[in-house]
Amino acid sequence: MDALSHFLALYAPSGSLDVRCHLNAPWELEHQREAAGVATYHVVVAGEARLDMAGHPSVLLHAGDIVVFPRGSAHRLRAGTGAGAEPAAPAPRDVPNAGLPVRVKANGGDGASCDILCGRFVFDDAAGQALLAALPEMLLVRSADKAEFCDLRALIAMLRRETGTMRPGGAVLVSQLSSVLFGLLIRAWTDETHALQGMLGALAERRLQPALLGMFAEPARQWTLEDMARACHMSRATFVRLFHQASGTSAALMLLQIRMANAARWLARGGRSIAAVALAAGYQSDAAFARAFKKHFGVGPGAYRRTPQA
């Protein structure tokens, strides 16, 4: 597997597509802040909508745009209303969906129409929540008229079709397609964003791929900077400089993040003792592992295993 595949396997969320909105201007949708670990998203299938979020300029969304709020930030979508105006049309309401796999909302407007899919990515463990906290408050990908995003547009077309017709297995397929959407979004976003930080910044730097692949594949190995630099065919100094330039952090901290994410997943799944998890994460001492885990997640491995999120 390539490094991005390892990353997506390690931090994969569960996806859900909850609502399909068929709206005619004027309309307005308020979204309250979500709980930690929940990233809301919207896919504009047809038409246009304006997005407002405190502390950010208003953004006009077009068909083919996907916007994600990794930290579940409160925001508003609207069309045909002023920035501070009350909705001038009845609030969108649930309508009979004749067995469709998602809820359907509509309103009483008579202006320009807009079709939006609304859903959530849920990261159940502490490692996934840490990843979301490292992402920007809003992640926007514009897929229209970009040949390199043809796979993303194809997925949107599938979601549109599955949420608009009654077909066998529709509910399960929509849920699975929603989870796939996260991977395509991350790939598209890293391809077109030039100011990435953290693990995504390192993933976007092709020259660092051999070192990242090694860390993902063998987190228990006692990696040295010389080992990582050698894998990338660089000197130690060049590797350190490039890694920090790409990610804003160090290779040692990146290895720690990978180890802790794996450890959280192994603890949540059960079947391994804490001692076995410590060894698989690269720690010869249970005590050293427990200290590192608690420092990283704020709770020890035993208590973490007993929490609802695990």
C-alpha positions as CSV (number, residue, x, y, z in Angstrom):
1,M,0.0,0.0,0.0
2,D,1.1,3.6,-0.5
3,A,1.4,6.0,2.4
4,L,-2.0,7.7,1.9
5,S,-3.7,4.2,1.9
6,H,-2.1,3.4,5.2
7,F,-3.2,6.8,6.5
8,L,-6.8,6.3,5.4
9,A,-6.9,2.8,6.9
10,L,-5.6,4.1,10.2
11,Y,-7.9,7.0,10.5
12,A,-11.0,5.8,8.6
13,P,-14.3,7.3,9.8
14,S,-17.7,5.9,9.6
15,G,-19.7,7.9,7.1
16,S,-23.4,8.7,7.0
17,L,-25.5,10.6,4.5
18,D,-28.5,11.8,6.5
19,V,-30.5,14.3,4.5
20,R,-31.1,15.4,0.9
21,C,-32.4,18.9,0.6
22,H,-34.5,20.0,-2.4
23,L,-34.8,23.8,-1.8
24,N,-36.0,26.8,-3.8
25,A,-34.9,30.3,-2.9
26,P,-35.3,31.9,-0.5
27,W,-34.1,29.5,2.1
28,E,-31.8,29.2,5.1
29,L,-30.4,26.2,7.1
30,E,-28.7,26.7,10.4
31,H,-26.2,24.0,11.6
32,Q,-25.3,23.9,15.3
33,R,-21.8,22.9,16.5
34,E,-21.3,19.1,16.5
35,A,-19.8,17.0,19.3
36,A,-16.1,16.2,19.2
37,G,-15.2,13.6,16.6
38,V,-18.0,14.5,14.3
39,A,-17.3,16.3,11.0
40,T,-20.3,17.5,9.0
41,Y,-20.2,17.8,5.3
42,H,-22.4,19.1,2.4
43,V,-22.3,18.2,-1.3
44,V,-23.9,20.7,-3.7
45,V,-25.4,18.5,-6.3
46,A,-27.2,21.2,-8.3
47,G,-27.7,25.0,-8.1
48,E,-25.9,27.4,-5.7
49,A,-25.8,28.1,-2.0
50,R,-24.0,30.6,0.2
51,L,-22.0,29.5,3.2
52,D,-21.6,31.7,6.3
53,M,-19.3,30.8,9.2
54,A,-18.2,33.1,12.0
55,G,-14.7,34.4,11.5
56,H,-14.6,33.5,7.8
57,P,-15.7,35.3,4.6
58,S,-18.9,34.2,3.1
59,V,-18.4,31.6,0.4
60,L,-20.5,30.9,-2.7
61,L,-20.9,27.2,-3.3
62,H,-21.6,25.7,-6.8
63,A,-22.7,22.3,-8.1
64,G,-19.8,19.9,-7.6
65,D,-18.5,21.6,-4.4
66,I,-18.0,19.6,-1.2
67,V,-17.4,21.4,2.1
68,V,-16.4,19.6,5.3
69,F,-16.2,21.0,8.8
70,P,-13.6,18.7,10.5
71,R,-14.3,20.3,14.0
72,G,-18.0,20.3,13.6
73,S,-18.2,24.1,13.5
74,A,-21.5,25.9,13.5
75,H,-22.4,27.3,10.1
76,R,-25.3,28.5,7.9
77,L,-26.3,27.7,4.3
78,R,-28.7,30.0,2.5
79,A,-29.9,31.3,-0.8
80,G,-32.0,34.4,-1.6
81,T,-31.6,35.9,1.9
82,G,-29.4,38.6,3.3
83,A,-26.5,37.9,5.6
84,G,-28.5,38.9,8.7
85,A,-32.0,38.4,7.4
86,E,-34.6,36.1,8.8
87,P,-35.7,33.3,6.4
88,A,-38.3,34.8,4.0
89,A,-39.8,31.4,3.2
90,P,-41.1,28.5,5.4
91,A,-38.3,26.5,7.0
92,P,-37.4,23.4,5.1
93,R,-39.5,20.5,6.3
94,D,-39.4,16.7,6.1
95,V,-41.4,15.3,3.2
96,P,-42.6,11.8,2.5
97,N,-39.7,10.0,0.8
98,A,-41.4,6.8,-0.2
99,G,-38.8,4.5,1.3
100,L,-35.7,6.4,0.1
101,P,-32.5,5.7,2.1
102,V,-32.2,9.3,3.4
103,R,-34.6,11.9,4.8
104,V,-35.8,14.5,2.3
105,K,-36.3,18.1,3.1
106,A,-38.1,20.7,0.9
107,N,-39.4,24.3,1.4
108,G,-42.1,26.6,0.0
109,G,-39.8,28.9,-2.0
110,D,-40.4,29.7,-5.7
111,G,-36.9,30.9,-6.6
112,A,-33.8,29.2,-7.9
113,S,-33.5,25.6,-7.0
114,C,-30.7,23.9,-5.1
115,D,-30.0,20.2,-4.4
116,I,-27.7,19.5,-1.4
117,L,-26.7,16.2,0.3
118,C,-25.9,16.6,4.0
119,G,-24.0,14.0,6.1
120,R,-21.4,13.3,8.8
121,F,-18.1,11.6,9.2
122,V,-17.8,10.1,12.7
123,F,-14.4,9.3,14.2
124,D,-15.1,7.1,17.2
125,D,-11.6,6.9,18.7
126,A,-9.3,9.5,20.2
127,A,-6.8,9.1,17.4
128,G,-9.4,10.1,14.8
129,Q,-10.5,13.1,16.9
130,A,-6.9,14.2,17.1
131,L,-6.6,14.1,13.4
132,L,-9.8,16.3,13.0
133,A,-8.3,18.8,15.4
134,A,-5.2,19.1,13.2
135,L,-7.3,19.9,10.1
136,P,-8.5,23.4,9.2
137,E,-11.9,24.5,10.4
138,M,-13.3,24.3,6.9
139,L,-12.2,22.1,4.1
140,L,-13.5,22.9,0.6
141,V,-13.0,20.9,-2.6
142,R,-14.4,22.2,-5.9
143,S,-14.7,19.2,-8.3
144,A,-16.5,20.7,-11.3
145,D,-14.5,21.0,-14.5
146,K,-11.4,19.4,-13.1
147,A,-10.4,16.3,-15.0
148,E,-8.3,14.9,-12.1
149,F,-11.4,14.9,-9.9
150,C,-13.5,12.7,-12.2
151,D,-13.7,9.9,-9.6
152,L,-15.1,12.4,-7.1
153,R,-17.7,13.6,-9.5
154,A,-18.6,9.9,-10.3
155,L,-19.1,9.2,-6.6
156,I,-21.4,12.3,-6.3
157,A,-23.4,11.1,-9.2
158,M,-23.8,7.7,-7.5
159,L,-24.9,9.3,-4.3
160,R,-27.4,11.4,-6.1
161,R,-28.9,8.4,-7.9
162,E,-29.0,6.2,-4.8
163,T,-30.7,8.9,-2.7
164,G,-33.2,9.7,-5.4
165,T,-34.6,6.3,-6.2
166,M,-35.8,3.2,-4.3
167,R,-33.3,0.4,-5.1
168,P,-32.5,-2.8,-3.2
169,G,-29.6,-2.3,-0.7
170,G,-29.8,1.5,-1.1
171,A,-29.4,2.3,2.6
172,V,-26.2,0.2,3.0
173,L,-24.7,1.4,-0.3
174,V,-25.3,5.1,0.6
175,S,-23.5,4.6,4.0
176,Q,-20.6,2.8,2.4
177,L,-20.3,5.4,-0.4
178,S,-20.3,8.2,2.2
179,S,-17.3,6.5,3.9
180,V,-15.5,6.3,0.6
181,L,-16.2,10.0,0.0
182,F,-13.9,10.9,2.9
183,G,-10.9,9.2,1.2
184,L,-11.6,10.8,-2.1
185,L,-11.9,14.2,-0.4
186,I,-8.6,13.9,1.4
187,R,-6.9,12.8,-1.8
188,A,-8.4,15.7,-3.8
189,W,-7.6,18.2,-1.0
190,T,-4.0,17.2,-0.7
191,D,-3.6,17.3,-4.4
192,E,-4.7,20.9,-4.8
193,T,-3.7,22.4,-1.4
194,H,-0.1,23.8,-1.1
195,A,-0.1,24.8,2.6
196,L,-0.6,21.4,4.2
197,Q,0.8,20.8,7.7
198,G,1.3,17.7,9.9
199,M,0.9,14.2,8.5
200,L,-1.0,15.4,5.5
201,G,1.9,17.8,4.6
202,A,4.3,14.9,4.9
203,L,2.1,12.6,2.8
204,A,1.9,15.3,0.0
205,E,5.8,15.3,-0.2
206,R,6.6,12.4,-2.5
207,R,10.3,12.4,-1.5
208,L,9.3,11.4,2.1
209,Q,7.1,8.5,1.0
210,P,9.6,5.7,1.7
211,A,10.1,6.8,5.3
212,L,6.4,7.2,5.9
213,L,5.7,3.8,4.4
214,G,8.2,2.3,6.8
215,M,6.7,4.0,9.8
216,F,3.2,2.8,8.9
217,A,4.2,-0.7,8.1
218,E,6.6,-1.2,11.0
219,P,5.5,1.1,13.9
220,A,7.3,-1.2,16.4
221,R,10.7,-0.8,14.7
222,Q,13.2,1.3,16.6
223,W,13.6,3.9,13.8
224,T,16.5,6.3,13.8
225,L,16.8,9.4,11.7
226,E,19.6,7.7,9.8
227,D,17.2,4.8,8.9
228,M,14.5,7.1,7.6
229,A,17.0,9.3,5.7
230,R,18.6,6.2,4.1
231,A,15.2,4.9,3.0
232,C,14.6,8.3,1.2
233,H,18.1,8.3,-0.3
234,M,19.0,11.5,1.6
235,S,21.5,12.7,4.1
236,R,20.3,13.0,7.7
237,A,20.4,16.8,7.6
238,T,18.5,17.0,4.2
239,F,15.8,14.6,5.5
240,V,15.3,16.5,8.8
241,R,15.1,19.8,6.9
242,L,12.7,18.5,4.2
243,F,10.5,16.7,6.8
244,H,10.1,19.9,8.9
245,Q,9.5,22.0,5.7
246,A,6.7,19.7,4.5
247,S,5.0,18.9,7.8
248,G,5.9,21.6,10.3
249,T,6.9,18.9,12.7
250,S,9.5,16.2,13.2
251,A,9.7,12.6,12.0
252,A,9.9,11.5,15.6
253,L,6.6,13.2,16.5
254,M,5.0,11.7,13.4
255,L,6.2,8.2,14.4
256,L,4.7,8.8,17.8
257,Q,1.3,9.8,16.3
258,I,1.3,6.7,14.2
259,R,2.1,4.5,17.1
260,M,-0.5,6.1,19.3
261,A,-3.2,5.8,16.6
262,N,-2.4,2.1,16.2
263,A,-2.4,1.6,19.9
264,A,-5.8,3.3,20.3
265,R,-7.3,1.1,17.6
266,W,-5.8,-2.1,19.1
267,L,-7.1,-1.3,22.5
268,A,-10.6,-0.5,21.2
269,R,-10.8,-3.7,19.3
270,G,-9.8,-5.9,22.2
271,G,-8.1,-9.2,21.9
272,R,-4.6,-8.0,22.9
273,S,-3.3,-7.4,26.4
274,I,-1.9,-3.9,27.2
275,A,1.6,-5.5,27.3
276,A,1.1,-6.9,23.7
277,V,-0.2,-3.5,22.5
278,A,2.8,-1.8,24.1
279,L,5.2,-4.1,22.3
280,A,3.4,-3.8,18.9
281,A,3.6,0.0,19.3
282,G,7.3,-0.1,19.8
283,Y,7.6,0.1,23.6
284,Q,9.7,-2.5,25.5
285,S,8.3,-1.3,28.8
286,D,4.6,-1.3,29.7
287,A,5.2,1.7,32.0
288,A,6.8,3.7,29.3
289,F,3.9,3.0,26.9
290,A,1.4,3.9,29.6
291,R,3.1,7.3,30.2
292,A,3.3,8.0,26.5
293,F,-0.3,7.0,25.9
294,K,-1.6,9.1,28.8
295,K,0.4,12.1,27.7
296,H,-1.0,11.8,24.1
297,F,-4.6,11.1,24.9
298,G,-5.0,12.4,28.5
299,V,-6.0,8.9,29.8
300,G,-4.1,5.7,30.4
301,P,-4.5,2.7,28.1
302,G,-6.5,0.7,30.7
303,A,-9.0,3.5,31.3
304,Y,-9.1,4.2,27.5
305,R,-10.1,0.6,26.8
306,R,-13.0,1.0,29.2
307,T,-14.3,4.3,27.8
308,P,-17.4,4.3,25.5
309,Q,-15.5,5.6,22.6
310,A,-13.3,2.5,22.6
